[in-house]
Amino acid sequence: MVRIESEDFDLRKIMDSGQCFRLTERSPGQYRLLAGSKVLELEALPCGAMLRCSESEYQTRWQDYFDLTTDYTAFRAAVPARDRYLTAAAEFGRGIRILKQDPWEMLVTFILSQRKSIPAIKSSVEALCALCGEPLSNGLFAFPTPEAVAACPESALAGCSFGYRTPYVRAAAELAASGTLNFPALTRLRDRKLHETLQTVPGVGPKVANCVMLFGFHRLTGFPRDVWINRVIDEHYGGKFPLRRYRGFEGVIQQYLFYYGRSLGLSK
């Protein structure tokens, strides 16, 4: 087991931050993460987490996945004290990290995320994995490959509660399976070109493209705007958020704003 002690590593906040839909709390303080075909059991600590893996697996896989070499304290320190709302949001969101997830998985996940709640997204993702993902241990399933999804009839995909998103998921799978959508090549694109290219996939608009950039390609310049972010910007910044002030880590700021704004909104 590997013990991570850090105020900037909070499993519950990461789970609720809208970036990862296969991290679940199985019992109080006990979590399970499914990432591609990998399964990781974790335990929340008062300040950090315990990862049930070997030191070598941590070094080769999970340290990078959880972005544990990045100093998130510096991101929060960049927020000026006069911005009371963002200062509060950054403190409230302390513990959120931008995970380095698989671009293909994020493309499908965020196509499905449109006009869906987080529980509904999780349900659809798990249904897709059970439909055509490789079986793992204990009744779990890996996230399916593009080829596996492309081979599924649309009627089967629709059975995963995709709704109007069904043909979009199928189209994304076909593009990726054929190599037209080449993820290694996409990683070499500059941010603007990557954002534009992702929007050539049916069902992917600016917001979804930003999500895939941020959570799938770890481009911290991604700043997805959804109903929660728009509401925060309208109510607390007069419709104009000073994004340039946080150039290079806009996505981290977005997560603090999203998590804080959504938590306040849901508590009302």
N, C-alpha and C positions, 0 to 999 in steps of 0.2 A: 504493500500500500504506500501511497505517496501523500504526504500531508502538505497542504498549501495554506499558509497563514497570510492573509491579506484582507484589508478592509475593502479592497476593490475586487472581491470575488464572492458574489452572493448568488447562490444557485436559484433561490426563489425569484429574485429580481430578474435574473437572466431569463428564467422560464416565462415570466409574465411580461417581458419587454417586447414581445411581438416579433422576434427574429428567429426563434427556434421552436419547432412544433413537435419534436420528438424527444423533448426533455420533460419527464413527468415525475411528480412526487408520488411515490408508491405508498408511503406511510410517512408520518411526521418526521421530517429531516432526512428521509431516505429517498434518493433520486435514481432514476435510470435514464441514460442517454443512449439513443440509437442514432448513429451517424454513418450513413451509407450501410455497410455490412458490419460495422463495429458496434459492440455493446459495452457500455461502461456503467458500473454501479458507483454511486457517489453518496457521501454523507455530508450534510451541512454542518459546519462548525460555527461557533459564535463569531469567529473572524476568519472566514475562509472555508475550506472543504477538504475532505479526505477522499482520494481517488483510489478505487480498488483495482490497481494495475501495478505492473512491475515498474521499476525505475527506468528500465530501458524503453518500455512502451510509452511511458510518460515523456521521455526525452524525444522519441521519434515521432510521436503522434499527438499527444494531448496538450503538451506545453504550447505548441504552435496553434492547435485548434482553439484553445481558450485565450490566445493572444497574451500569454502570461509574461512575456518579456517587454511589454509596452507599459509605460508609466502613465496611468490614467489620472494620477494626482496632478500632473502637469496640465492636463486638459481642464480640470476643474479650476485650477489656479489661474487660468487665462480668463475666467469670467470676472468682469469688473464688479466690485462690491455694490456699485450704484444700480446694477441690474438685479433688483431684489428677487424678481420672479425666477430668473435663470439660476441665481445663486441658490435659491431654495430648491429648485428642480435638480440641480447638480448634486446637492447634498442628499436629497431624497433618493436619487438614483445611484448613489455611491454603491458600487458593487457590480454594476452592469458592465460587461465587456462586449466588444464586437467580436463574435465568434467567426472563425475562418471555416466556413461551411462549403459544401460541394456546389459549384455553380449550376449543374444540371438539377440537383435537388431543389435549389433555391428558385430556379426558373419555374418549375412546376408548382412548387409551394405557393409562390406569390401570384402566379396566374390564378390559382385556386382561392387566394386570399381576398379577391375583390368582392366587396359587399358581403363578407362572411365574418362572423365573430371568431375569436381565437378558438373556443371549443369546437365550433363547426369546422374550422380549418383542420384542426387536429384529427377530427373524426374522418374527414375525407382523405387525409394523407394516410391514416392507418388502413382505411378501406382499400386504397390503391396498393399499398404494400402487401396486404393480404391477398389481393387479386393476382398480382404478377411479380411480387418480389421473391427473392430466394429465401426459403425457410432457414431460420436460425434456430437456436436452442429455445426451449421453453415456450413454444408457440409464437415466437417473434419472427418478424420478416424484415429483410433488408429493403432499402429503398430500391425500386426496380430500375433497371437500365433503360435507356431510350429504346433499345430494340424490343425489350419485353413490353413496354407500353405501346409502341407502334404496332405490335402484333395483336393487341387486344381489340376486339370489335368495339365500336363506339357505344353500342348498347350495354356492354359490360362496364365500360368506363362510366357511363351515365348512372349505373347502379351504385357508384361510389358517392352519389349526391353532388356531382359536379355542376349540374344544371346547365346553364348556357355556356359554361366554361369547357364543356366536354370536347367540342371540336378544337378548341385552342390547345388543350393538353395534347390531344392526338397530333395536331400539326407540329407542335414543339418537338414531340417525340420523333416524328418522321424527319424533321429537319436535322435533329441531332444524330439520329441513326444513320442517315445518309451521308453525314459529314458536311452538309451544307452549313450547319451550325457547328463550328469547330471550336470547342472550348479552349484547348491549348493555344490556338491562334488568337482567340478573344483576349486571353490574358496579356497579350503583347500590345494591345491597342491602348492608346491614350484615353483618358476618361471621357472626353467629349465624343470620340469616335465609338467607344464602347457603348455609351448611352444611346447613340443613334442606331448602332447595329442591333442592339437588343430590341429596339422598337420595330424592327422588321419582322419579328416573330408575331404571328397573329395573337391578338389578345393582350399584347404588351404595350402599355402606354408609358408616359414619363414617370409616373409614380412607381409602377411595377419595375421598370428598368432601373430606377434608383435603388429599390430594395435589393434587386439581384446584384447590382454593382456593390452595394454596401455589405451585404451578408454573404454573397457568393464569391465575389472577387476581392473582398476586403479593401474596396476603394473608399477610404474614409471621407472622401469628398461627396459621396452620395447623401442626399438630404431628401428622403421621401416625404411627401406632403399628403396626409390623409385628413379625415374629418377632425381628428384630435389636434393635429398640428395646426391646421387652418384656424381652428377655433382659438387656440392659444395665441397665435400671431395676431388675429383680429382683435381679441379682447385685451391683450397685454402689450402689444407693440403697434397698435394702430394700423395693422395690415402690412407693416414693413419690418421684417426681422433683420438685424444687422449681421447678415451671414458672412460678409467678408472679414469680419473681425475674427472668425474662427476658421480661416482658410487652412485646409489640410486635415481638419478633423471635424468637419461639419456633421458627419454622421454620428459621432459621439454625442454632440450637442443635441442632435435630433432625438437620440434615444432618451436622454434626460428629459427633454420636453415632452416626448410621447408618453413615457412612463408616468411622469408627474401629472400631466394633463389628463390622461386617461384614468389614473387612480382617483384624482379629485372628482372627475366627471361621474365615475361609477359609484362614488361614495355619497353622491347627492340624492 
